Amino acid sequence: METLKRGAAKINRTVPDNLEVAFPYYGDRLDELAREAQVPLTDDIQARGSAVDDDFLKFQASVAESIRSKAGITDAQVQQEFGNNPTARGPQNWAWVQAIIRTIDRFGGGLSQSGIERLMRDVFLYTTRSGVRDQIDRIVGAGFDERPCVVVGHSLGSVVAYNVMRTDRRTLNVRAYVTVGSPLGIRAIRDQLRPIGFPAPAKAWYNAFDPKDVVALYPLDGANFPVTPAIENYANVRNGTDNRHGIVGYLDHPVVARHVLDALGS
């Protein structure tokens, strides 16, 4: 809330004192589910020789390649990171995929290799494992009721909130859905949610991103997330966090804060 208040102050506005805020937190439960699913991060693979799930490798390769191409990272830069590895390059080669991710870490804008890998794993588990998705949706769905509200979704949270609004059977009343740092425009992620559509409970959808945020390089436009009505995109955020992805670097932006406050009617 302090972050949103800073953004509001930049446009000489205030956050209502009586605003009721819900922060559904699913991180710990998702970590538990990730351990149970035995989809390891790179450190686990290197340290303990854990096997790589073939479906996860394909997903990871597709997401990494989407980020690489949009971030302007060249094959030559990836090859330099890959080194003299005698194995064949390509999406079926775990070492090559990891070389892409390390190169994104070096040249992509600030999000670390471990941060990228964790996001990929968590999004993969949420979008491909119905048991994981159901549990996370229950946690987030508990933060909704049928009163008018504004929903803010960041990173994986933007994927979860989108799915909850698409599937919840209650009569939700969402004045606006505001996404920041959202990976929904990445094809491998979007395709797991097919058929996509505008969430019926939302009266409007506003998406803001930093062009240097590697998680959110793809705007939610007609090319990357075609829904009706169209999503309003704002690409001029300069996220002040170290990795250009932190939520505090979005909510304190005056344009983002204005959209939230306008939707709240304050």
C-alpha positions in Angstrom: 0.0 0.0 0.0 2.8 2.4 0.8 4.0 2.0 -2.8 0.7 2.9 -4.3 0.5 5.9 -1.9 3.8 7.1 -3.3 2.5 6.8 -6.8 -0.7 8.6 -5.8 1.3 11.4 -4.2 3.1 12.0 -7.5 -0.2 13.0 -9.1 -1.5 14.9 -6.0 -4.0 12.2 -5.1 -4.5 10.0 -2.1 -5.5 6.4 -1.5 -8.8 6.1 0.4 -8.3 5.6 4.1 -11.2 3.1 4.3 -9.8 1.0 1.4 -10.0 -2.8 2.2 -7.1 -4.6 0.7 -6.6 -8.4 0.3 -3.2 -9.9 -0.5 -3.8 -13.6 -1.2 -0.3 -15.2 -0.7 0.3 -18.6 -2.3 4.1 -18.6 -2.5 4.8 -21.1 0.4 2.2 -23.5 -0.9 3.5 -23.3 -4.4 7.0 -24.1 -3.1 5.6 -27.1 -1.4 3.8 -28.3 -4.5 7.0 -27.7 -6.6 8.9 -30.0 -4.3 6.2 -32.6 -4.4 6.1 -32.4 -8.2 9.9 -33.0 -8.4 10.4 -30.4 -11.1 13.9 -29.2 -10.1 15.6 -25.9 -10.6 19.0 -25.8 -12.3 20.9 -25.9 -9.0 19.2 -29.1 -8.0 20.0 -30.7 -11.4 23.7 -29.7 -11.1 24.1 -30.6 -7.4 22.1 -33.8 -7.2 21.8 -35.0 -10.8 18.0 -34.7 -10.9 16.3 -35.6 -14.1 14.8 -32.9 -16.3 11.1 -33.3 -17.1 10.8 -33.4 -20.9 7.7 -31.3 -20.9 9.3 -28.8 -18.6 12.4 -28.6 -20.8 10.3 -27.9 -23.9 8.3 -25.2 -22.0 11.5 -23.7 -20.6 13.1 -23.7 -24.0 10.1 -22.0 -25.6 9.9 -19.3 -23.0 13.6 -18.7 -23.0 13.7 -18.4 -26.8 10.8 -15.9 -26.7 12.5 -13.7 -24.2 15.9 -14.0 -26.0 14.5 -12.9 -29.3 12.4 -10.0 -27.9 15.3 -8.8 -25.8 17.5 -8.6 -28.8 20.0 -11.2 -27.6 21.9 -12.7 -30.5 22.7 -16.4 -31.2 26.4 -15.4 -31.0 26.0 -14.1 -27.4 24.3 -17.4 -26.5 27.0 -19.4 -28.3 29.7 -17.6 -26.3 27.9 -18.6 -23.1 27.5 -22.2 -24.4 31.2 -22.4 -25.0 32.9 -25.4 -26.5 30.2 -27.8 -25.4 30.3 -30.7 -28.0 26.5 -31.4 -27.7 24.1 -30.2 -30.3 22.5 -26.8 -29.9 18.7 -26.7 -29.7 15.6 -26.8 -27.5 16.1 -30.5 -26.6 19.5 -29.8 -25.1 19.3 -28.8 -21.5 22.7 -27.2 -21.6 21.8 -25.0 -24.5 18.6 -23.8 -22.9 20.5 -23.0 -19.8 23.0 -21.0 -21.9 20.1 -18.9 -23.2 18.9 -18.2 -19.7 22.4 -17.3 -18.5 22.7 -14.9 -21.4 19.4 -13.3 -20.6 20.7 -12.9 -17.1 23.8 -11.1 -18.5 22.3 -8.9 -21.1 18.5 -8.9 -20.6 18.0 -6.2 -18.1 18.5 -7.4 -14.6 16.4 -10.4 -13.7 18.8 -13.1 -12.5 19.1 -16.6 -13.9 17.6 -18.1 -10.7 14.7 -15.6 -10.8 14.0 -16.5 -14.5 14.2 -20.3 -13.8 11.9 -20.1 -10.7 9.4 -18.1 -12.7 9.5 -20.6 -15.5 9.1 -23.5 -13.2 6.2 -21.9 -11.2 4.3 -20.9 -14.3 4.9 -24.3 -15.8 3.5 -26.1 -12.7 0.5 -23.7 -12.5 -0.5 -23.9 -16.1 0.1 -27.6 -16.7 -0.7 -29.4 -13.4 -4.4 -29.1 -12.7 -3.9 -30.2 -9.0 -1.4 -27.3 -8.5 -3.7 -24.8 -10.3 -6.7 -25.8 -8.3 -5.0 -25.3 -5.0 -3.5 -21.9 -6.0 -6.8 -20.8 -7.4 -8.5 -21.6 -4.1 -6.0 -19.5 -2.2 -6.4 -16.5 -4.5 -10.1 -17.0 -5.0 -10.6 -16.6 -1.3 -9.6 -13.0 -1.7 -12.5 -12.3 -4.0 -16.1 -11.7 -3.2 -19.0 -10.2 -5.1 -18.5 -6.6 -3.9 -17.0 -4.2 -6.4 -13.2 -4.3 -6.5 -10.0 -3.6 -8.4 -7.7 -6.5 -9.1 -4.0 -6.0 -9.5 -1.9 -8.9 -10.8 1.9 -9.0 -11.0 4.1 -11.6 -12.7 2.7 -15.1 -12.1 0.0 -13.5 -10.0 -1.4 -11.9 -13.2 -1.8 -15.4 -14.7 -3.5 -16.7 -11.6 -5.9 -13.8 -11.2 -6.8 -14.0 -14.9 -7.6 -17.7 -14.5 -9.6 -17.2 -11.4 -11.7 -14.5 -13.0 -12.3 -16.8 -16.0 -13.4 -19.8 -14.0 -15.0 -18.5 -10.8 -18.7 -19.2 -10.8 -19.6 -16.4 -8.5 -20.9 -13.0 -9.8 -17.6 -11.1 -9.4 -17.7 -7.4 -9.9 -14.2 -6.2 -11.0 -14.1 -2.6 -11.9 -10.7 -3.0 -13.5 -8.0 -5.6 -13.9 -4.6 -4.0 -13.7 -1.7 -6.2 -14.8 2.0 -5.2 -14.3 5.1 -7.2 -15.2 2.8 -9.8 -16.8 4.1 -12.8 -18.8 0.7 -13.6 -20.3 1.9 -12.4 -23.7 4.6 -15.1 -24.0 3.3 -17.7 -26.4 4.2 -20.8 -24.4 2.3 -19.4 -21.4 -0.6 -18.0 -23.3 -1.1 -21.3 -25.2 -1.5 -23.2 -21.9 -4.6 -21.1 -21.1 -6.4 -21.6 -24.4 -9.0 -20.7 -25.3 -8.2 -17.3 -24.0 -10.8 -14.6 -23.6 -11.5 -11.3 -21.8 -12.4 -12.2 -18.2 -16.2 -11.6 -17.9 -16.1 -10.0 -14.4 -13.7 -7.3 -15.5 -15.1 -4.0 -16.8 -11.7 -3.0 -18.2 -8.2 -4.4 -18.4 -5.1 -2.2 -18.2 -1.6 -3.6 -18.7 1.6 -1.7 -17.8 5.2 -2.9 -18.3 8.8 -1.8 -18.5 10.3 -2.6 -21.9 13.4 -3.8 -20.1 11.4 -6.2 -17.8 12.2 -9.6 -19.4 9.1 -11.2 -17.9 6.8 -8.7 -19.6 8.5 -7.9 -23.0 5.3 -8.9 -24.9 2.5 -6.4 -24.7 -1.0 -7.9 -24.2 -2.1 -6.6 -27.6 -3.8 -8.1 -30.7 -0.7 -10.0 -31.7 0.2 -11.5 -28.4 -3.1 -11.8 -26.4 -6.0 -11.2 -28.8 -9.2 -10.7 -26.7 -12.3 -8.5 -27.1 -12.5 -5.8 -25.9 -8.8 -5.0 -26.4 -6.5 -4.6 -23.4 -5.1 -1.1 -22.9 -1.3 -1.3 -22.8 1.2 1.2 -21.4 4.8 0.6 -22.2 6.5 3.6 -20.7 7.1 2.4 -17.2 10.7 2.8 -16.0 10.8 0.3 -13.2 13.2 1.5 -10.6 13.9 -2.0 -9.0 17.2 -3.7 -9.7 15.7 -6.3 -11.9 13.2 -4.0 -13.6 10.4 -6.4 -12.6 9.6 -5.7 -8.9 6.0 -4.7 -8.2 7.0 -1.7 -6.2 8.6 -0.3 -9.3 5.2 -0.5 -11.0 2.7 0.6 -8.3 4.6 3.8 -7.5 4.5 4.9 -11.2 2.0 7.8 -11.5 0.2 6.5 -14.6 -0.3 3.1 -13.0 -1.4 4.6 -9.8 -3.9 6.9 -11.6 -5.5 3.9 -13.3 -5.9 2.1 -10.0 -7.3 5.2 -8.3 -9.7 6.0 -11.2 -11.1 2.4 -11.0 -11.5 2.8 -7.3 -13.4 6.0 -7.9 -11.2 7.9 -5.6 
